[in-house]
């Protein structure tokens, strides 16, 4: 018979007994006491009786302990069942999720878990339930998100061309100004807020459907808002409608917020009341039109989303005056948080100019 495997020499019985009293694992404590018996000169049979196991298991504990010390005597996490998807099938799943369903082929306009389960079975004869597919998607880095609206006729090339050419547009404005005039880049947009208000997501117990107040009346007002992301400034008005006259009032408000001696370049979409020759544009403002159907270029759209999600949604406005009061309160709260304007509104393509 071969000789028993000796224990490592940097521990002793007293040390293992002390560790057994501090560990939170009952199984580790039992194994430490069994090995402490060996350190103190006891037999392997006695150690096996303390541990309630056979001699082969004691031998395994000794090997594990010698390799990595007391930590190796902790129970490891069970590996669990093998994944039923291989790497090829996972790559195919990623491709189909990224490309989205084809309604004429798949019969749906968005993937549900049950649809992906059916697709996997049709393609690979792999049968998975919804929970398993959800777990696989999360491992692959996918979560269920609300899609961002995009105009159906949007020209992505025009967006990129505008970003690359913005420095040239800014140079045209600088060319007609006195040399050394500071330039402030502003973004302008309007938002309608009314009694027919929006409802946001909210935390709720799993399996329930939370409710929120929803008014069906039609009174509304408009927030005309503009921000200067680099300086964290804002200028806004709450008015009953949008037209050339109200736009002129808003430009005058922006003009007051521009630093003395500076010139503001205001980026806005091509709404009729933005581009008309009848608009009264202050001397310290130049207007640059954004490409059509490209609201993503205007960070004020993100400002509106933030204000609705945090301050304006899930409310019932009892009157037009209440709408105006809460819109003013929300806008003033935003202006009092310049860091918020900076973090939401900054765009790299304007800072390269």
Buried (B, 14 or more C-beta within 10 A) or exposed (E): EEEEEEBEEEBEBEBBBEBBEEBEEEEBBBBBBBBBBBBBEBEBEBBBBBBEBEEEBBBEBBEBBBEEEBEBBBEEEEEEEEEEBEEEBBEBBBEBBEEEBEEEEBEBEEBEBEBBBBBBEEEBEBEBEEEBBBEBBEEEEBEEEEEEEEEEEBBEEBBEEBBEEBEEBBEEBBEEBEEEEEBBBBBBBBBEBBBBBBBEEEEEEEEEEEEBEEBEEEBBBBBBBBBBBBBBBBBBBBBEEBEBBBBBEBBBBBBEBBEEEBBBBBBBBEEEBBEEEEBEBBEBBBBBBBBEBBBBBBBBBBBBBBBBEEBBBBBEBEEBEBBBBBBBEBBEEBBEEBEBBBEBBBBEBBEEB
